[in-house]
Amino acid sequence: MTRGLARANKGFKGRFLSKLGELGSKLSEVPATSYTQFIGLSLILAMAAVLRLLPLRWGPFLSEFDPYQQYRMAEY
């Protein structure tokens, strides 16, 4: 049982490493400006997501610049 599992793991490892090598050779063909643009865009999207999710720490209601919040406050 363990020999079969070890053999399957070895086959998976070999396939994984060969695919990783293929990916590395393909990435070397991509210009550096594409990397820079991709990393910059990824950082912007990650920061935007974090900033949008930050108010969830304090509850589902937005404050300050939310027009509906201002409307609700004016009712009281």
C-alpha positions as CSV (number, residue, x, y, z in Angstrom):
1,M,0.0,0.0,0.0
2,T,2.7,2.5,1.0
3,R,4.8,1.5,-2.0
4,G,2.0,2.3,-4.4
5,L,1.4,5.6,-2.7
6,A,5.1,6.4,-2.8
7,R,5.2,5.6,-6.5
8,A,2.1,7.7,-7.2
9,N,3.6,10.6,-5.3
10,K,6.8,10.2,-7.2
11,G,4.9,10.3,-10.5
12,F,3.0,13.4,-9.4
13,K,6.2,15.1,-8.3
14,G,7.8,14.4,-11.6
15,R,4.8,15.8,-13.6
16,F,4.6,18.8,-11.3
17,L,8.3,19.6,-11.7
18,S,8.1,19.2,-15.5
19,K,5.1,21.6,-15.7
20,L,6.9,24.0,-13.4
21,G,9.9,24.0,-15.8
22,E,7.6,24.6,-18.8
23,L,6.1,27.5,-17.0
24,G,9.5,29.0,-16.1
25,S,10.6,28.8,-19.8
26,K,7.4,30.5,-20.9
27,L,7.8,33.3,-18.3
28,S,11.3,34.1,-19.5
29,E,9.7,35.1,-22.8
30,V,7.5,37.8,-21.2
31,P,8.9,41.3,-21.1
32,A,9.8,42.9,-17.8
33,T,7.3,45.8,-18.4
34,S,4.5,43.2,-18.3
35,Y,5.7,42.0,-14.9
36,T,5.7,45.5,-13.6
37,Q,2.3,46.3,-14.9
38,F,0.9,43.0,-13.5
39,I,2.4,43.5,-10.1
40,G,1.2,47.2,-9.9
41,L,-2.3,46.2,-11.0
42,S,-2.4,43.4,-8.5
43,L,-1.3,45.7,-5.6
44,I,-3.9,48.2,-6.5
45,L,-6.7,45.6,-6.6
46,A,-5.6,44.1,-3.3
47,M,-5.5,47.5,-1.6
48,A,-8.9,48.4,-3.0
49,A,-10.4,45.1,-1.7
50,V,-8.8,45.6,1.7
51,L,-10.1,49.2,1.9
52,R,-13.6,48.1,0.9
53,L,-13.7,45.2,3.5
54,L,-12.2,47.3,6.3
55,P,-15.6,48.7,7.5
56,L,-16.8,45.1,8.1
57,R,-14.8,45.2,11.4
58,W,-17.2,47.7,12.8
59,G,-20.5,46.6,11.2
60,P,-22.3,46.5,7.9
61,F,-23.3,50.2,7.9
62,L,-21.0,52.7,6.2
63,S,-20.5,56.0,7.9
64,E,-19.5,59.6,7.0
65,F,-19.9,59.7,3.2
66,D,-22.8,57.3,2.8
67,P,-25.9,59.3,1.6
68,Y,-28.3,56.7,3.0
69,Q,-26.6,57.0,6.4
70,Q,-27.0,60.8,6.2
71,Y,-30.7,60.4,5.3
72,R,-31.3,58.0,8.3
73,M,-29.6,60.4,10.7
74,A,-31.8,63.3,9.4
75,E,-34.9,61.3,10.4
76,Y,-34.1,61.4,14.1
